[in-house]
Amino acid sequence: MTDPFRPLKNALGRFATGVALAGCADRAGRPVLLTVNSFTSVSLAPPLVLWCIEKKASTFIAFMAAPGYSINVLKAGQRALSDRFAAHAPEPIGADEVERWITGAPILKDRLAAFDCAVRDRHDAGDHAILIAEVLRFDAGPGAPLLYFASRYGEGPEAEG
């Protein structure tokens, strides 16, 4: 089956992005994570960020119901985590791999940066939804980022915290 969107995907893939895991707690309080590269800053005052989720994602219902979400920026060497949570039914994250901050969304213990966010708006956007949230707490550490470009992973330069 030929993908009719492949030429557009190829062109969009020419924009290098970082790789992150978006996380939330489902209705039962279990951590839900999904690999994303659509994360971006919206505003500094107030501090707002957004990311986009595909409507057919297995985690869509959990993220649409959750009052908050986390963004966990992956560092170089964490490709296996990215691949794990890009899968349709990934192995659940272990309690020893995450912590919880204000919203209860899962924050990776091993990360380049993290943002704990309260959802402000959700917008319908074609085959995706846009989730805009206010950053309630964040941190960042030193290290090199995991990058994605033209359907391939790479690593960026080392940065100080």
C-alpha positions, 0 to 999 in steps of 0.5 A, a space after each residue: 500500500 502506497 502512503 499518499 502522504 509520503 512526499 509531505 512527510 518527507 518534506 516535513 521531516 527536513 525540519 530537525 526536532 528534538 524528541 520527547 515523551 508526553 505523559 499523563 495519568 489515565 483515569 486509574 492514575 496509571 502513567 501513560 507515555 507517548 513519543 512526540 516531536 511536535 512540542 514547542 513553546 507558545 508564550 513566556 508570560 504566562 509560560 505556555 507550551 503545546 504539542 499535538 496528538 494524532 486522534 488515532 493514537 492509542 493514548 488519545 482518550 487518556 490525554 484528552 481526559 487528563 487535566 495535565 501532562 508532562 513533557 520529558 525531553 530525551 537526551 542522547 542515548 535514549 532512543 530505546 525509550 523513544 522507540 518504546 513509546 512510539 509503539 502502539 501498545 508499549 510495555 508500561 513504564 516502571 514506577 522506578 523510572 518516573 516521579 510525579 510532580 504537581 499534576 501527577 503526570 509521569 516525569 522521567 527520572 532520567 531526562 534532559 529536561 522536564 515540564 509539568 503542565 496544566 492543560 488550558 486548551 485543546 483544539 481540533 486540528 484535522 487528524 490531530 488535536 493541539 494540547 496547550 498547557 501552562 508550565 507549572 514546574 520545570 527543570 533542565 540538566 546538562 547533556 546532549 539531546 536526542 534529535 530526529 531528522 528525515 526519519 532518522 535519529 541523531 544526537 546534538 551537541 552537549 549543553 550545560 544545565 
